[in-house]
């Protein structure tokens, strides 16, 4: 099957090294085999169908693909996000919508769709469990007393920590994932002593010299340089926001996560309305007043354009 990305490219999008590495079918198949204990050998058994315009903070969902009639969504994160089940729900709805675009959903014939699976690969600097399952139901509003009604929908996302000392067997079985983490670690270590540009360049040189992701880094050196600098700056930005929040009394990480999650939802909705400037994204993502974020959230749902949102949010 021929894989393709679905949708129209969105400007301002910044790719990631992880996504670029595993968008190649042979490396993606190796990661899939390592995760599932399988031994598929033909990369063409994968059909890549990553969304091109499902954007969060200038980034799309990393990789989605179909194999053996099952749909997998892989996401890489350097900042743990408790809202991934909700984000994956949006991604899944968009994928299913496009897969069934020419089907008659109002007819008498049942329309079948591939069974979904969701996985997050985490390599941030904050301590996180080796593995955990994030559930959509954990984001539902609490029930009133004596209302034991279970939710009618659930979505689970497997969170996998790929930092040093975590899930070593997985990295052993996927040399590309192992090499990726060595590269990331070297960039971080080098950045403690050198400028970011030099830190990235030294990490690339040492990996190529030692045969770590040699072909990938040699072939796409310039792109990896640019993406690594962007990713590192973005990671540092999010860490600074979290530290500022804690210094202002936001000691409860769940409160910080709730604000960030609400802000992300606002950005997501606005991108469905049109192009969102980086200045507006930064303003929304830096906001920590939950009441204000709730007002902006309702406003984003109500307006038809981004310009209208900007006018009313400051009005």
Residue, then its C-alpha position, 0 to 999 in steps of 0.5 A: x500500500x502506498x502511504x501518504x499524509x492526509x490534508x493540506x500543509x500548514x505554514x509555521x509548522x516545525x517538524x521534529x527529528x523524531x518524526x523525520x526519523x520514523x517517517x521512513x517506512x523501514x525505521x517505523x516498521x522496526x519501531x513497530x516490531x520492537x513494540x509488538x514483538x513482531x517480525x514484519x519484514x516488508x515496509x510496504x505493509x505499512x500505510x502512513x496516513x499522518x494528518x498534515x493539518x492537525x496542529x498543536x502549537x505549530x506541530x502536527x500529530x507525529x506519525x499515524x499508520x495502518x498495519x494489519x487493519x489496525x491504526x497506530x498513532x505515535x507521538x513524541x514529547x519532551x514535555x509530559x502532557x496529561x491531555x494526550x487522550x483528549x488530543x488523540x480523540x481529536x486526531x482519531x475523529x479527524x482520521x476516521x472522518x477522512x477515511x470514511x469521506x466517501x462512505x454512506x454513514x446514513x445507509x444500512x451497510x455497516x462501515x468498518x474502520x481500523x482498530x486504534x492504538x495510541x502511544x507517546x514516547x517521552x524523553x523530557x528531563x522531568x522524572x516520569x514513570x517508565x510506563x503508564x496508561x493515560x485515560x480520557x475518563x480521567x479528564x471527565x468532570x466529577x460526577x454528582x454524589x450518588x451518580x455511579x454512571x460510567x462514561x460511554x466512551x474511553x480512550x487509552x494512551x500508552x505513555x513510554x519513557x525512553x530516557x536512559x535507564x527506562x525501557x532499555x529492552x525496547x531500545x535494544x530491539x530498536x536500534x534507531x530508537x536507541x540511536x535517537x536517544x543517544x543523539x538527544x542526550x549528547x545535544x543536552x550534555x553539549x549544550x551545558x558547555x557550548x552554544x546550542x548550534x555548536x552543541x548540535x553540530x558536535x553531537x551529529x559529528x560524534x554520532x556519525x563518527x561512531x556509526x550511530x544513525x550514520x546514514x540518517x544524520x549524514x543524509x539530512x544533516x542540515x535539517x537535523x541541525x535546524x530542527x534540533x535547535x528549534x526543539x531544544x529552544x521550545x523545550x526550554x521555553x516550556x520548562x521556563x513557563x512551568x518554573x515561572x508558574x511554580x515560583x508564583x505559587x503553582x505548586x500543584x502540578x495538576x493545576x499547571x497541567x489543567x491550565x496548559x491543557x485548556x490553553x492547548x485546546x484554545x490553540x487547537x480550536x483557533x487553528x480550525x478557524x484559520x492561521x494563528x500567529x506565534x505571538x497569539x500562541x505565546x500569549x495563550x500558552x503563557x496564561x495561567x488564570x483558569x477563569x480567563x482561559x475558560x472565557x477564551x475557550x468559550x470565545x474560541x468555540x463561538x467565533x468564526x475567525x481568528x481575527x474575531x477572537x483577537x478582537x473580542x479577547x481584548x475587548 
